[in-house]
Amino acid sequence: MPPPPSTRPAPRVRIHPLGDTALLAELGTRLDTALNTRAIALAAALKKRRDVRQAVAGYTGVTVHFDPDQTTPDVLGAAIKRLAAKRPPMAEPGRLHRIPVVYEGPDLEDVAERLKLSPPRIVELHSMPIYRVFLVGFVPGWAYLGPLPEELELPRRHVPRTQVPAGSVAIAGRQTGIYPLPTPGGWHLIGRTSVKLFLPDSDPPCLFRAGDRVKFFAAKS
Amino acid sequence: MDRFAHSAANLVVGNPEADATLECTLTGPHLVAEHACLVAIAGADLDPRVNGQAAPIWTGIFLGQGDRLTFGGRRSGGRAYIAVAGGIEADRWLGSASTNLLAARGGLHGRNLRAGDQISTSREATGPAVSGHHLIERLRPQYFDHTLYAIAGPHVRRLDAQGRGLLFGATFKVSREADRMGYRLDGPRLATSGEELLSFGLTAGAVQVPHGGQPILLMADHQTAGGYPVVATVVSASMPVAAQLIPGDELHFQEVTLERARQMRLALAAALDTLR
């Protein structure tokens, strides 16, 4: 018997110009694994087009950089809508990365206090889920992981740090991530890892790819 | 940063436009020609001199062995581009010869050039070394006009009517926080409303408004993703002008249609075509 037709409606796509050589195609606005899977599939399909220079999947949409000598925003926009209406191929489970974390971050005590949880409970909650890589970007090697357990949800630090050490494991909102390079940052630092996320001599130069899965485990310092 | 000047400098000396050039910000280097070569300087006017004699920009210049190319000081613009016939030999990373200082890759060992470095061409110059080939004055970018033409961004509705009026009416100033990643702009604060956005891919030219309302114009080395509202995007034809701005320069944004942006882009492409 054939499988029943999908009852999930194709998401409505909103297309916005980003200047005259890029478009932002939004599939939705919620933090949602299914939307993200569609965004990653749409970006992969768009990258195969000759008129597309680069397609970057975000949480819930795709930023499409195009060659304005080969297409127009209208033509490409119509093509994006057609591609987005197609049922995405069955998402393959991304690679699973197990990342050792020394949970001794400078903000661990403060986070525990603000959430009214003990530091060991923070560690337990943070290392429990298998997170999804929703998006790779920002700085080389950075990946947005989530969703973080609701119990750990905190707004960003009011005043960002001007320098966060590379390897810092951090949380903010419903997200978690690892600082790949020493950069400024506004997330709460709860631990550190020795795993290198930015691999400048590999292609792609990042350990994580959109759609991968990540599991943290507590390690001794 | 200024792709037009970079391309023009290459085309003037007979290179493919994607060859590596030297980008000189605010000040120029002192270069000594170890072999005879054809060079061109485009973009900012940093008062180039050959053996002390004023030399033209946007124009092929022949340097004999031992000739010195120096720069007297900035007269206008922020970034000059030096091309050498035969192309400049550079490390390539992720398909580009550009230097990425953060990753320490590309260009010359991923770092800024310093005194004593030797720069070589990547191949024998193919064409005859003809000096004097130049981009005619009329076709050079109007760098002194700091109007940045822009298309309304995906989140422009997060500005109220007054905010939108300020974005496309007020004068902004490039702050001291300005580099190849982007320029923070001083001027009126732009208040945005609405929930936090989930991060999405960004582009050069995007004008993003973080908390606090001080807009940031993203430039060539911008972060690849971010979650602040993008209220406008400067069109590709205005990016050479944006690339020549320096801290303290005033600018304003003018909204244009995609059709007008296309005409402006084609005009720049036609100007480069006169050099082929």
Interface residues (C-beta under 8 A of the other chain):
Chain A: H16 P17 L18 G19 D20 T21 A22 L24 E26 T29 L31 V56 A57 G58 Y59 T60 G61 V62 T63 H65 P68 D69 P73 L135 G137 F138 V139 P140 Y144 G173 L181 F198 P200 D203 P205
Chain B: W93 L94 L102 A103 A104 R105 A150 I151 G153 P154 E196 L197 L198 S199 F200 G201 L202 T203 G205 A206 Q223 T224 A225 G226 V230 T233 V234 V235 S236 A237 L258 A261 R262 R265 A269
